[in-house]
């Protein structure tokens, strides 16, 4: 066995082990941590497939190929199948939401406000909101006077801001969850802002488990947005979808960029999501530009049901 073949085999074993471990998130949160970088692992594994075959390591090549194929198949959220295809152009039947992790004190209040003015959402959900000083919420207060702010640290919180009054509100500070019910054309819709903790060894799994008791308190139809610190195909996100009665809007939106540079864009992770209950349609879900945070804003247009 020459050194190139040995190198290819050892690397393929490591990549295959990481990919397979990421499929076992239902059994331990450590495994789910690997699932969040599944897409990156697949990209890293691809060059080793032809290298294994070229160096004569056929069995290892076939094993890595099978692992990559299965892993790509489990990236189901990239390929649609989660949102209805009925796209409505009537603004009266659409609710636009912008969700953004402000990265505490780092987001630029003026850049955020300029972006919000251009996007013109009906509701804004915020995570890692700095409360001292409250620059962003103060800057948005004129256009979004109805503001629910739930504090989970002494100077940090999550929030829901709206142009129109709230019919109901609620906070689960321990679980970093805030929700408000707004009325749109005679229909009540609950909008929730969620910020999950870091994956294992962080306490994300415990938070996801604890949230199961919170979902019955929220009204329906429900739009759940926020920074999940987890990929859409992960066990954590799929567990939230099942327990809240929602589905994840499909598509790859690599929202966590590690900063405004080319390396941050290359290594970006899909951590910010929008989930909706079955009577709602996600007619658009896209990322906005950098506004000073390490997260890009998520813009979601929600098609409302006809009654």
C-alpha positions in Angstrom: 0.0 0.0 0.0 1.6 3.3 -1.1 1.4 6.5 1.0 -1.2 8.2 -1.2 -3.5 5.2 -1.0 -3.0 5.1 2.8 -3.7 8.8 3.1 -6.9 8.5 1.0 -8.2 5.5 3.0 -7.5 7.1 6.4 -9.2 10.3 5.4 -12.2 8.4 3.9 -12.6 6.5 7.2 -12.6 9.7 9.2 -15.1 11.5 6.9 -17.4 8.4 6.7 -17.4 8.0 10.4 -18.3 11.7 10.9 -21.1 11.5 8.3 -22.5 8.3 9.8 -22.3 9.7 13.3 -24.4 12.7 12.1 -27.2 10.3 11.2 -27.6 9.1 14.8 -28.8 12.3 16.4 -31.9 10.6 17.8 -29.7 8.5 20.0 -27.3 11.2 21.5 -27.0 15.0 21.1 -23.2 14.5 20.3 -24.2 12.8 17.1 -26.5 15.6 16.2 -23.6 18.1 16.4 -22.0 16.3 13.5 -25.2 16.6 11.4 -25.0 20.4 11.4 -21.9 20.2 9.2 -23.1 17.4 7.1 -23.0 19.5 3.9 -19.4 20.5 4.5 -18.4 16.9 5.2 -20.0 15.8 2.0 -18.1 18.5 0.0 -14.8 17.4 1.7 -15.5 13.7 1.0 -16.2 14.1 -2.7 -12.6 14.4 -3.9 -11.6 11.3 -2.0 -14.1 9.1 -4.0 -12.1 9.2 -7.3 -8.8 9.2 -5.4 -9.7 5.9 -3.7 -10.7 4.3 -7.0 -7.5 5.7 -8.8 -5.3 4.2 -6.1 -7.0 0.9 -6.2 -8.9 1.1 -2.9 -12.1 -0.1 -4.5 -13.9 -1.3 -1.4 -13.2 1.9 0.5 -14.2 3.9 -2.6 -17.5 2.1 -2.8 -18.1 2.4 1.0 -17.4 6.2 0.9 -19.7 6.6 -2.2 -22.5 4.8 -0.4 -22.1 7.0 2.7 -22.1 10.2 0.6 -25.2 9.1 -1.3 -27.1 8.4 1.9 -25.9 11.6 3.4 -27.0 13.7 0.4 -30.4 11.9 0.5 -30.8 13.0 4.2 -30.3 16.6 3.2 -34.0 16.5 2.3 -34.6 20.2 3.3 -32.5 21.3 0.3 -34.8 19.9 -2.3 -38.3 21.2 -1.4 -41.3 19.2 -0.3 -42.0 21.3 2.7 -44.0 24.2 1.5 -47.1 24.4 -0.6 -46.7 25.6 -4.2 -49.7 28.0 -4.1 -48.0 31.4 -4.3 -50.3 34.3 -3.8 -49.5 37.8 -5.1 -52.2 39.5 -3.1 -50.5 41.5 -0.4 -53.6 41.3 1.8 -53.2 37.6 2.0 -49.5 37.8 2.7 -47.6 38.4 6.0 -44.0 39.4 5.7 -41.6 38.6 8.5 -38.0 39.4 9.0 -36.0 37.3 11.5 -32.5 38.4 12.6 -30.0 37.5 15.2 -28.4 40.8 16.2 -25.3 39.3 17.8 -25.8 41.4 20.9 -24.0 44.7 20.6 -22.4 44.1 17.2 -25.3 44.7 14.8 -25.3 48.3 13.4 -28.6 49.9 14.4 -28.6 52.2 11.3 -27.8 49.3 8.9 -30.5 47.2 10.5 -33.1 50.0 10.2 -32.2 50.8 6.6 -32.6 47.1 5.7 -35.9 46.9 7.5 -37.2 50.0 5.7 -36.3 48.3 2.4 -37.8 44.9 3.2 -40.9 46.5 4.8 -41.9 43.5 6.9 -45.2 43.4 8.9 -43.5 41.7 11.8 -39.9 41.5 13.0 -38.5 38.7 15.2 -35.1 39.4 16.9 -32.7 37.2 18.8 -29.6 38.2 20.8 -31.1 41.6 21.2 -28.9 44.0 23.2 -31.1 45.8 25.8 -28.4 48.1 27.1 -28.2 50.3 25.1 -31.4 49.4 23.3 -30.3 50.9 20.0 -32.1 48.7 17.4 -35.5 48.6 19.1 -35.4 52.3 19.8 -34.5 53.0 16.2 -37.5 50.8 15.0 -40.0 52.1 17.5 -41.7 54.6 15.3 -42.5 52.2 12.5 -43.0 49.2 14.8 -44.5 50.6 18.0 -45.8 47.3 19.3 -42.8 45.5 20.9 -42.7 42.4 23.0 -39.2 42.0 24.6 -38.4 38.9 26.6 -35.2 39.1 28.7 -33.2 35.9 29.2 -30.0 37.5 30.4 -29.4 40.8 32.2 -28.6 42.7 29.0 -29.9 40.3 26.3 -33.3 39.2 25.0 -35.5 38.1 22.2 -38.3 40.2 20.7 -41.3 40.4 18.4 -42.0 43.8 16.8 -45.2 44.6 14.9 -46.8 47.5 13.0 -50.2 46.5 14.3 -51.3 45.7 17.9 -50.9 42.4 19.5 -53.9 40.3 20.4 -51.9 38.1 22.8 -48.3 37.7 23.9 -46.1 35.3 25.9 -42.6 34.7 27.0 -40.7 31.5 28.0 -37.5 33.2 29.2 -35.8 29.9 30.3 -36.3 28.6 26.8 -35.6 31.8 24.9 -39.0 31.9 23.3 -41.2 34.9 22.7 -44.5 35.0 20.8 -47.2 37.4 19.8 -50.5 37.0 18.0 -51.3 39.6 15.3 -54.4 40.1 13.2 -54.3 40.2 9.5 -57.5 40.6 7.5 -59.6 39.3 10.3 -57.3 36.3 10.9 -55.1 35.8 14.0 -51.6 34.5 13.4 -49.1 33.7 16.1 -45.5 34.8 15.4 -42.8 33.3 17.5 -39.1 34.2 18.0 -36.8 31.3 19.2 -33.1 31.2 20.0 -31.8 27.8 20.6 -28.6 27.3 22.7 -25.5 25.8 21.2 -25.5 22.1 20.3 -23.7 19.4 22.4 -21.7 20.0 24.6 -24.1 22.9 25.0 -27.6 22.4 26.4 -29.5 22.5 23.1 -31.0 19.1 23.5 -32.4 19.9 27.0 -33.9 23.1 25.7 -35.5 21.3 22.8 -37.0 18.7 25.2 -38.3 21.4 27.5 -40.0 23.3 24.7 -42.4 20.4 24.2 -44.5 21.8 27.1 -44.4 25.3 25.7 -46.0 24.7 22.2 -49.6 24.1 23.5 -49.5 27.7 24.9 -49.1 29.2 21.5 -52.0 29.9 19.2 -52.4 28.6 15.7 -51.8 29.1 12.9 -48.2 29.5 14.0 -45.1 30.9 12.3 -41.9 29.9 14.2 -38.7 31.8 13.3 -35.3 32.4 14.7 -31.8 31.2 15.2 -31.9 27.5 15.9 -28.1 27.0 16.0 -28.9 23.8 14.1 -29.2 22.7 10.5 -32.7 22.2 9.1 -32.2 18.4 8.6 -30.9 18.0 12.2 -32.7 15.9 14.8 -33.0 19.1 16.9 -34.9 21.1 14.3 -37.0 18.1 13.2 -38.0 17.4 16.8 -39.2 21.0 17.2 -41.1 20.7 13.9 -42.9 17.6 15.1 -43.6 18.8 18.6 -44.9 22.2 17.5 -47.0 20.8 14.6 -45.0 22.8 12.0 -42.9 22.1 8.9 -39.6 23.6 8.0 -39.6 25.8 4.9 -37.4 24.1 2.3 -34.3 25.5 0.7 -30.6 26.0 1.7 -30.1 29.4 3.4 -26.6 29.6 4.9 -27.3 32.4 7.3 -24.5 32.1 9.9 -21.5 33.5 8.1 -18.8 33.9 10.7 -18.3 37.5 9.6 -18.2 39.7 6.5 -15.4 38.1 4.6 -15.0 35.4 1.9 -14.0 32.7 4.4 -17.1 33.4 6.5 -19.2 33.0 3.4 -17.5 29.7 2.4 -17.9 28.2 5.8 -21.5 29.6 6.3 -24.0 27.3 8.1 -27.8 27.2 7.7 -28.9 28.0 11.2 -31.8 30.4 10.8 -35.2 29.0 9.8 -38.9 29.5 9.4 -41.4 26.9 10.3 -45.2 27.0 9.8 -48.3 25.1 10.6 -50.0 23.2 7.8 -52.6 25.9 6.9 -49.9 28.4 6.1 -47.7 28.6 3.0 -44.2 29.9 2.9 -44.3 31.6 -0.5 -40.8 33.1 -0.2 -37.9 32.5 2.2 -34.6 34.3 1.4 -31.6 35.9 3.1 -30.9 39.6 3.2 -27.5 41.4 3.3 -25.0 41.8 6.1 -26.1 44.3 8.7 -23.2 44.1 11.1 -24.2 40.8 12.7 -22.6 37.3 12.1 -26.1 36.2 11.0 -27.8 37.3 7.8 -31.5 38.4 8.1 -34.1 35.9 7.0 -37.1 37.3 5.0 -40.2 35.1 4.9 -43.4 35.8 3.1 -46.3 33.8 4.6 -49.4 33.1 2.5 -52.4 33.2 4.7 -55.3 30.7 4.3 -58.6 31.8 2.8 -61.6 31.5 5.0 
